[in-house]
Amino acid sequence: MRLDKFLKVSRLIKRRTLAKEVADQGRIIVNGVAAKASTNVKVGDELTIRFGQKVVTVQIDDLQESTKKEDASSLYSVIKEEKLASEEI
């Protein structure tokens, strides 16, 4: 499954176009390698996503073409979540 589609289906990122932009900016790492939106992901892959001042690392547990909002979080498990220190100017 494409990375941008997984992010949308799992509701880690709400819209696929936004997921594509985030990936193209180099803010998503799959198994230690910077990933593009078209990168294929599979069960067991580890994603590190940088959202502004937060970095979330998740592991893919399941892949589905679509899912209900209540079931979206079952597609992944959060390994760690950390806040980045804000840089002072």
C-alpha positions in Angstrom: 0.0 0.0 0.0 1.2 3.5 -0.7 2.5 5.5 2.2 0.1 8.5 1.6 -2.9 6.1 1.4 -1.9 4.3 4.6 -1.6 7.6 6.5 -5.1 8.7 5.4 -6.8 5.3 6.1 -5.1 5.1 9.5 -6.1 8.7 10.2 -2.5 9.6 11.3 -3.0 12.4 8.7 -6.5 13.4 7.8 -6.2 14.0 4.0 -4.2 12.2 1.4 -3.0 15.4 -0.2 -1.6 16.6 3.1 0.1 13.2 3.6 1.7 13.6 0.2 3.0 17.1 1.0 4.4 16.0 4.4 6.2 13.0 2.7 7.6 15.2 -0.1 9.0 17.6 2.5 11.1 14.7 3.9 9.2 14.6 7.3 8.4 10.9 7.2 11.0 8.1 7.6 10.2 4.5 6.9 12.6 1.9 8.4 15.3 4.6 8.8 15.0 5.9 5.2 13.3 9.2 4.1 10.2 8.2 2.2 8.1 9.6 -0.6 4.3 9.5 -0.8 4.6 6.6 -3.3 6.7 4.5 -1.0 5.2 1.0 -0.5 4.6 0.1 3.1 3.9 -3.3 4.6 3.0 -4.8 8.0 5.9 -4.5 10.4 7.3 -1.3 8.9 8.3 1.5 11.3 7.2 5.0 10.5 8.6 8.2 12.1 6.5 11.2 11.4 7.4 14.8 12.3 4.4 17.0 13.1 5.6 20.5 13.9 7.1 20.2 17.4 6.2 16.5 17.8 7.8 13.3 16.5 5.7 10.1 16.5 7.1 6.7 15.8 4.5 4.0 14.9 4.7 0.4 13.7 2.2 -0.8 11.1 0.1 -3.7 12.4 -2.4 -4.1 9.6 -3.2 -2.8 6.1 -6.8 -2.2 4.9 -8.2 -0.3 1.9 -10.7 1.5 4.1 -11.6 1.5 7.8 -14.1 3.0 10.2 -13.0 5.9 12.3 -13.2 3.7 15.5 -11.0 1.0 14.0 -8.4 3.3 12.4 -6.0 3.1 15.4 -5.9 -0.7 15.2 -3.9 -0.4 12.0 -0.8 0.8 13.9 0.8 0.9 17.4 2.6 3.9 18.8 6.2 3.0 19.7 7.1 6.5 21.0 5.9 10.0 21.0 8.2 12.9 21.8 8.1 16.7 21.8 11.0 18.6 20.1 12.6 21.3 22.1 11.5 24.6 20.6 14.4 26.6 19.2 14.8 30.1 20.5 15.5 32.8 18.0 
